[in-house]
């Protein structure tokens, strides 16, 4: 397990690619469960639990469909790519908890709201860059 977290963290840092993950269906199902749990937990910090659950399931579904469509020409790379996608977004979600939690506090002054808002935006940009990196590595022909 620590080796998996290390690989996912290195993917977040753009040092490794999805090809470094094992092509394992039980691993994918485990990561889907963990990703869903973390996403719902993070969503309940700000939103109602039913809204957080629905948005988490929707996000997971769209990630699945997007990866599947993108890898139609290379279906053998789907499991590794999807594991890299949901594993890295789960790590980024865990890193974003200290940034999102203060935004749920209504008593923050304007400067702190701006600061945490900019940090949230930076994390969003980071996740987009990581997704782009994952897809560029997954689609690249050998």
C-alpha positions in Angstrom: 0.0 0.0 0.0 2.7 2.6 0.8 4.3 1.8 -2.6 1.0 2.6 -4.3 0.7 5.9 -2.5 4.3 6.7 -3.5 3.6 6.0 -7.2 0.4 8.1 -7.1 2.3 10.9 -5.4 5.0 10.8 -8.0 2.3 10.9 -10.7 1.0 14.0 -9.1 4.5 15.5 -9.2 4.7 14.4 -12.9 7.6 12.1 -12.3 5.9 8.8 -13.2 3.1 7.9 -15.4 0.0 5.6 -15.3 2.1 2.8 -16.9 3.9 2.5 -13.5 0.7 1.3 -11.8 -0.3 -2.4 -11.9 -3.0 -3.3 -14.3 -5.2 -4.8 -11.7 -9.1 -4.8 -11.6 -9.3 -5.3 -7.8 -7.0 -2.3 -7.3 -9.2 -0.2 -9.5 -12.3 -1.2 -7.5 -10.5 -0.4 -4.3 -9.4 3.0 -5.6 -13.0 3.7 -6.8 -14.3 3.0 -3.2 -11.6 5.1 -1.6 -12.0 8.0 -4.1 -15.8 8.0 -3.6 -15.4 8.0 0.2 -12.9 10.8 0.3 -14.9 12.8 -2.3 -18.1 12.5 -0.3 -16.3 13.4 3.0 -14.8 16.5 1.4 -18.1 17.5 -0.1 -19.9 17.2 3.2 -17.6 19.9 4.7 -19.5 22.5 2.6 -22.6 20.8 1.1 -25.4 18.7 2.3 -24.4 14.9 2.4 -26.9 14.0 -0.3 -25.6 16.7 -2.7 -22.0 15.7 -1.9 -22.8 12.0 -2.6 -24.5 12.7 -5.9 -21.8 15.1 -7.1 -19.1 12.5 -6.2 -20.9 9.7 -8.1 -21.4 12.0 -11.0 -17.8 13.0 -11.1 -16.6 9.4 -10.9 -19.0 8.5 -13.7 -17.7 11.3 -16.0 -14.1 10.4 -15.2 -14.8 6.8 -16.2 -16.6 7.8 -19.5 -14.0 10.4 -20.4 -11.1 7.9 -19.9 -13.0 5.2 -21.8 -13.7 7.4 -24.8 -10.2 8.8 -24.8 -8.6 5.3 -24.8 -10.8 3.7 -27.4 -7.8 3.0 -29.5 -5.8 1.6 -26.5 -8.2 -0.2 -24.3 -5.4 -2.2 -22.7 -4.3 1.0 -21.0 -7.7 1.9 -19.5 -7.3 0.3 -16.1 -3.9 1.9 -15.4 -5.1 5.2 -16.7 -8.3 5.2 -14.7 -6.5 4.1 -11.5 -4.0 7.0 -12.0 -6.9 9.4 -12.5 -8.9 8.5 -9.4 -5.8 7.8 -7.3 -4.2 11.2 -8.0 -7.5 13.1 -7.6 -8.0 11.4 -4.2 -4.6 12.5 -3.1 -5.2 16.0 -4.2 -8.6 16.0 -2.5 -6.9 14.9 0.8 -4.3 17.6 0.4 -7.1 20.1 -0.2 -9.0 19.4 3.1 -7.0 22.1 5.0 -7.8 24.6 2.2 -11.5 23.7 1.9 -12.4 23.4 5.6 -11.7 27.1 6.4 -14.0 28.2 3.5 -16.9 26.6 5.3 -16.4 29.0 8.1 -18.7 32.0 7.6 -16.7 34.3 9.9 -13.6 34.5 7.8 -12.5 38.0 6.8 -12.3 39.0 3.2 -8.5 38.5 2.9 -8.6 34.9 4.2 -11.5 34.1 1.9 -9.4 35.4 -1.0 -6.3 33.5 0.2 -8.1 30.1 0.6 -10.0 30.7 -2.7 -6.7 31.2 -4.5 -5.3 28.1 -2.9 -8.4 26.2 -4.0 -7.9 27.5 -7.6 -4.2 26.4 -7.5 -5.3 22.9 -6.5 -7.8 22.8 -9.3 -5.1 23.9 -11.8 -2.8 21.3 -10.4 -5.4 18.5 -10.8 -6.0 19.6 -14.4 -2.2 19.6 -15.1 -2.0 16.1 -13.6 -4.9 14.8 -15.7 -3.3 16.2 -18.8 0.0 14.5 -17.9 -1.8 11.2 -17.3 -3.6 11.3 -20.6 -0.5 12.4 -22.5 1.4 9.4 -21.1 -1.5 7.0 -21.7 -2.2 8.0 -25.3 1.5 8.1 -26.3 2.4 5.4 -28.7 5.3 3.2 -28.0 
